[in-house]
Amino acid sequence: MQCCDPPADHILSDCCWLQQKDVAITGWVDGGIMGNGRNTADNFNGPLTFPDRNGEGQANQIWLSVDSSAPANNCGWFIGGHVDYFFGSDFFFTTAAGLDGTPNGNKPRWNTDPRSLYGFAMPQLYVETDYNDLKIKWGHFFSIMGYEVVPAIGNFFYSHSYVMQYGEPFTHTGFLATKPSGDNWTWSGGLVAGWNTFDTNDRAAWLGGVTYADKDWGSLGFSIITGDDSESNQPGVGPFASRTLYSLVWQRNFTSRFTYVLQHDLGEQNDAQTPRGGGAQWYGINQYLFYKLNGCWTAGLRAEWFRDDDGFVVTGLRPGNAIDGASFPGNFYEITAGLNYKPNGNLAIRPEIRWDWYDGLPNQNTAVAATSPYNAGTRNSQLTFGADLVYQW
C-alpha cells in the first residue's frame, strides 16, 4: 500500500494570467504555542528559538511567496525570480544584515521597537537565470546547508534542532549555480557574502554542494561554506577571520511509510571572541525517523547531540531572554517526538513533546547572571510540549 501526501490546493493556482506569465503566488499561516511547564521569570523557553515564548501563543509566520520558475523540461533561456515576505514572531531570527537587519549586528530594523515580538522580514529576493538545466540565483536566498529550513511548510516539527538554530546560516546574498549531471548527481557552487548578510562588507565566501540521489539508496548531500566571517558571531561586525562549515545529510525512504534521515555538521571559526579565547568549533549528529500511520497521520522522532565546544554559538537571541549573551561550552542533547495530522494537502497540525538537557560548563560570560541554559538560566534540563497549525493558501 502506497502512502503519499496530497499536494496543496493553492487558491490562485487556476489564474490564467499568472499561468501565462509563469508566476505562482502562494503562502501560508503558521501559529502555535510551546510551553515548558515552569513559571520562568523571563517567559522564554531557554535557547529554543522560533517557538521561543513559554506558554504564550505565537503567530510565527504569515507568509507571501511570489515565484517565477522555469518548467522542468526547460529548453533555452528562461529568466525568473522569487520573493518571500512575511510577518510574524519568526522575523527576528531570519533577518539579514544590511536588508531587514542593521548593517552592523543584524538587529531587526523593519520594526521600530527592537524588543517587539512581531515584525517583518524578507528572507528571499533573487533573480534566476536558467539555460536548459543550468540554474543561477542572483540576489538574496536561503542557504543550502543542513536539513531543516526556515519555512514552516518544509519541516515536520514545530521546534528546531540546535544545529539549525545556531550552527548554520539561514540566508546568503550573492550568486549560486545549480546543475544536474546524469540521472543521479546535482552540483552547486557560487560566491556569497557570508552568513546572514546582504551588503555589509565585501568579504566573499565559497558556497557549494553535491547531491547523489538513487531510488534504492536515497539521497546523500554534502554542502560547504568557507570564507571570512565575524569573530564575534554578529553579521557585519568585525574583526573577521576564516570560518568553515560543512553539512552532510543522508535521507532514505525504506518504504512508502518509513523514512530515515541522518545529518552531521561541523563548523569552525578562527580567532573567535569567546570568554575562553582562541578558535571555536561546533559539531553534532541529528537523526530523524518518520512513519506514516495512515493517509492523515505521520509519527516522527528526532534525536540530536550538538556540541558547542567553546560556547560560541548557543545563547539567548531575543532581547529579554535571561541567557542572552551567555556562553555554554558543552553538549546539548534533545529528543523530540511528534505527530503530523494532515486531513488534506493544505492543513497540518503538529503536536510535539521535547526533552532537552545540557552537559558542560556553566555560563562563561560573567556579564550575564545565568548559570545554565534553561529555566531563565537556572537549570540544565527542560521539558517542552506544544503544537502549531500550518495552513497553506
C-alpha positions in Angstrom: 0.0 0.0 0.0 1.4 3.4 -1.0 1.1 6.3 1.5 1.6 9.7 -0.2 0.9 13.3 0.9 -1.6 15.1 -1.3 -0.4 18.3 -2.9 -1.7 21.7 -1.6 -4.5 23.3 -3.5 -3.5 27.0 -3.9 -6.3 29.5 -4.3 -4.5 31.3 -7.2 -3.3 28.2 -9.0 -6.0 28.4 -11.6 -5.4 32.0 -12.5 -4.9 32.1 -16.3 -3.0 35.4 -16.3 -0.5 34.1 -13.7 -0.1 30.8 -15.7 0.6 32.8 -18.9 3.3 34.8 -17.1 4.8 31.6 -15.4 4.1 33.2 -12.0 2.9 31.4 -8.9 1.6 33.3 -5.8 1.3 31.2 -2.7 1.6 31.4 1.0 0.7 30.1 4.4 0.0 31.0 8.0 1.6 29.2 10.9 0.9 29.7 14.6 1.1 27.7 17.8 2.1 27.5 21.4 5.0 25.9 23.2 5.5 25.7 27.0 8.0 24.3 29.4 5.7 23.7 32.4 7.6 26.2 34.6 6.8 29.8 35.5 10.0 31.1 34.1 11.0 34.6 35.2 11.7 35.7 31.6 8.9 33.8 29.9 11.3 32.2 27.4 11.9 28.5 26.5 15.7 28.9 27.1 17.8 28.5 24.0 14.8 27.3 21.9 14.1 29.7 19.0 11.1 30.2 16.7 8.5 28.9 19.3 10.6 30.6 22.0 7.9 32.1 24.3 6.9 29.9 27.3 3.2 29.1 27.2 2.4 32.1 25.0 0.6 31.7 21.7 2.7 32.9 18.8 1.7 33.8 15.2 5.0 32.6 13.8 4.7 33.1 10.0 2.1 34.9 7.8 3.9 34.3 4.6 3.6 35.5 1.0 5.7 33.9 -1.8 5.9 35.1 -5.4 7.8 32.7 -7.7 8.6 32.5 -11.4 10.4 29.3 -12.2 11.4 27.6 -15.5 9.5 24.4 -16.3 11.1 21.1 -15.5 11.9 20.4 -19.2 13.2 23.9 -19.9 15.0 24.4 -23.2 17.0 27.5 -23.9 16.9 30.7 -21.8 14.4 31.5 -19.1 14.5 34.5 -16.7 12.5 34.3 -13.5 12.9 35.1 -9.8 11.5 34.7 -6.3 10.4 36.9 -3.4 9.4 35.8 0.1 8.0 38.3 2.6 6.4 37.6 5.9 5.1 38.9 9.2 5.3 37.1 12.5 7.3 36.3 15.5 9.9 34.3 13.5 11.0 37.5 11.8 13.6 38.1 14.5 15.6 35.0 13.5 15.6 35.4 9.7 16.8 39.0 9.1 20.0 39.7 7.0 22.4 42.5 8.0 22.0 45.4 5.6 18.5 44.5 4.4 15.8 43.9 7.1 18.6 43.9 9.7 21.0 46.6 10.7 24.3 46.6 8.8 26.3 46.0 12.0 24.9 43.3 14.2 21.8 42.4 12.2 19.3 43.8 14.6 15.8 43.9 13.1 15.1 47.3 11.6 11.8 47.0 9.9 10.1 47.3 13.3 10.6 50.5 15.3 10.8 48.6 18.6 13.7 46.1 18.7 12.1 44.3 21.7 8.8 43.7 19.8 7.7 40.1 19.4 6.4 40.7 15.9 7.8 42.3 12.7 8.5 41.9 9.0 11.3 40.1 7.1 12.2 39.3 3.5 14.4 36.2 3.6 14.5 35.8 -0.2 14.8 38.3 -3.0 16.5 37.0 -6.1 16.5 36.8 -9.9 17.1 33.4 -11.5 18.6 32.9 -15.0 18.1 29.4 -16.5 19.8 28.0 -19.6 18.5 24.5 -20.3 19.1 22.7 -16.9 21.7 25.2 -15.6 20.1 27.5 -12.9 21.7 30.5 -11.4 20.3 32.5 -8.5 21.4 36.2 -8.3 20.5 38.0 -5.1 19.3 37.0 -1.6 18.3 33.4 -1.0 18.1 30.6 1.6 21.1 28.6 2.4 21.6 25.1 1.1 23.2 24.0 4.4 21.6 21.3 6.5 18.2 19.6 6.6 15.7 21.8 8.4 14.6 25.1 6.8 13.0 28.4 7.8 9.6 28.0 6.1 7.2 26.2 8.3 5.8 24.1 5.4 9.3 22.5 5.0 9.6 20.9 8.4 8.0 18.0 10.3 8.4 19.5 13.8 7.3 22.9 15.2 10.6 23.3 17.1 14.0 23.1 15.5 17.3 21.3 16.1 20.2 23.1 17.7 22.3 22.8 14.6 19.7 24.5 12.5 19.1 27.3 15.1 22.7 28.0 15.9 25.1 26.1 13.8 24.1 27.0 10.2 23.4 30.2 8.2 19.8 30.9 7.2 20.4 33.1 4.2 23.1 34.3 1.8 23.5 37.1 -0.7 25.4 36.6 -3.9 25.0 34.0 -6.7 24.6 30.2 -6.7 24.6 28.0 -9.8 23.0 24.5 -9.8 23.2 21.8 -12.5 22.2 18.2 -12.6 24.7 15.7 -14.1 23.3 12.4 -15.4 20.5 10.7 -13.6 21.9 10.8 -10.1 24.2 13.8 -9.5 23.4 17.5 -8.8 26.2 20.1 -8.3 26.0 23.6 -7.0 28.5 26.4 -6.4 28.8 30.2 -6.0 30.1 33.2 -4.1 28.2 34.8 -1.3 28.7 37.5 1.3 29.0 35.2 4.3 26.3 34.3 6.9 23.0 36.2 7.1 24.3 39.3 5.4 23.0 41.4 2.5 25.5 44.2 1.7 27.5 44.8 4.9 31.0 44.0 3.6 32.9 42.9 0.5 34.2 39.6 2.0 33.3 36.7 -0.2 32.7 33.1 0.9 32.5 30.0 -1.3 29.2 28.1 -1.1 28.9 24.8 -2.8 27.5 21.3 -2.6 26.9 18.0 -4.4 24.0 15.5 -4.0 23.8 11.9 -5.2 20.2 10.5 -5.4 19.2 7.0 -6.1 15.8 5.4 -6.0 17.0 2.4 -4.0 19.6 4.1 -1.7 18.0 7.5 -1.1 19.9 10.8 -1.4 23.3 11.8 0.1 24.1 15.5 0.1 27.3 17.4 1.0 27.4 21.2 1.3 30.2 23.6 2.4 30.7 27.3 3.0 34.1 28.8 3.7 35.3 32.4 3.9 35.9 35.2 6.4 33.1 36.0 8.9 32.6 37.8 12.2 34.8 36.7 15.1 32.0 37.8 17.5 29.3 35.9 15.5 27.5 39.1 14.7 26.8 39.6 11.0 28.6 42.6 9.7 30.6 43.2 12.9 34.4 43.0 12.6 37.1 41.9 13.0 36.7 39.0 10.6 38.6 35.7 10.3 38.2 32.4 8.5 35.0 30.4 9.1 34.2 27.0 7.5 31.1 24.8 7.9 30.2 21.6 6.2 27.0 19.6 6.4 26.3 16.0 5.4 22.7 14.8 5.0 21.5 11.3 4.1 17.8 10.6 3.5 16.2 7.3 2.6 12.7 6.1 2.2 12.8 2.5 3.2 9.2 2.1 2.3 6.3 4.4 1.4 5.7 4.7 5.1 9.1 4.7 6.7 11.8 7.5 6.2 15.1 7.9 7.9 17.4 11.0 7.9 20.9 11.3 9.2 22.7 14.7 9.5 26.2 15.6 10.6 27.6 19.2 10.7 31.0 20.6 11.7 31.9 24.3 11.9 35.0 26.2 12.9 35.7 29.9 13.4 39.2 31.2 13.7 40.1 33.8 16.3 36.6 33.5 17.9 35.7 36.1 20.5 34.7 33.8 23.4 35.4 34.0 27.1 37.9 31.2 26.6 39.6 32.9 23.7 41.1 31.2 20.6 39.2 29.4 17.8 35.8 27.9 18.2 34.3 24.6 17.0 30.7 23.3 16.9 29.5 19.9 15.6 26.8 17.3 16.1 24.7 14.5 14.8 20.9 14.5 14.1 18.7 11.5 13.4 15.1 11.6 12.2 12.6 8.7 11.9 9.2 9.3 10.2 6.5 6.7 9.9 3.2 7.3 8.1 0.5 5.6 10.1 -2.2 6.2 7.5 -3.3 8.8 4.9 -3.7 11.5 7.5 -1.3 10.8 10.4 2.5 10.6 10.5 4.7 10.0 13.6 8.1 11.4 13.9 11.1 11.2 16.2 14.2 13.4 16.3 17.3 12.7 18.4 20.2 15.2 18.5 23.6 15.7 20.0 25.1 19.1 19.4 28.4 20.2 20.9 29.2 23.9 21.2 32.8 23.2 22.1 33.8 26.8 23.0 30.5 28.3 23.9 30.5 30.3 20.7 27.0 29.7 19.1 24.3 28.7 21.6 22.8 31.5 23.6 19.6 33.5 24.0 18.8 35.5 20.9 15.7 37.7 21.5 16.1 40.6 23.9 14.7 39.8 27.4 15.9 36.2 27.4 17.8 35.5 30.6 20.6 33.8 28.7 21.0 36.5 26.1 24.8 36.7 25.7 25.6 33.7 27.8 28.3 31.2 26.7 27.9 27.4 27.3 30.9 25.3 26.3 29.4 21.8 26.3 27.0 19.3 24.9 23.3 19.9 24.1 21.0 17.0 23.7 17.4 16.8 22.7 14.8 14.2 21.9 11.6 15.3 20.2 8.5 13.1 19.5 5.6 14.4 17.4 2.7 13.8 15.1 1.6 15.4 11.9 -2.1 15.4 11.1 -2.9 16.3 7.5 -6.5 15.8 6.6 -5.7 17.4 3.2 -2.8 19.0 1.3 -3.4 22.4 2.8 -3.7 21.9 6.5 -1.1 20.4 9.0 -1.4 20.2 12.8 1.9 19.4 14.5 1.8 18.5 18.2 5.1 17.5 19.9 6.8 16.8 23.2 10.5 17.6 23.6 13.2 16.8 26.3 16.4 18.9 26.3 19.4 18.6 28.6 22.9 20.1 28.8 26.2 18.6 29.9 29.0 21.1 30.2 30.5 24.1 31.9 28.3 26.8 33.5 27.9 30.1 31.7 31.4 31.5 31.0 30.3 35.1 30.3 30.4 36.8 33.7 28.4 39.8 32.4 25.3 37.5 32.3 23.8 36.3 35.6 22.6 33.0 34.2 24.5 29.8 35.0 22.6 27.2 33.0 20.7 27.2 29.6 17.1 26.5 30.8 14.5 27.9 33.2 15.7 31.5 33.0 19.3 30.4 33.4 18.9 28.2 36.5 18.6 24.5 35.2 20.4 22.1 32.9 17.3 20.4 31.6 13.8 21.2 30.2 10.6 19.5 29.0 8.6 21.4 26.4 5.3 20.5 24.8 3.1 22.3 22.4 1.6 22.3 18.9 1.1 24.5 15.9 -1.2 24.8 12.9 0.0 25.4 9.3 -2.4 26.3 6.6 -1.3 26.9 3.0 -3.4 29.0 0.7 
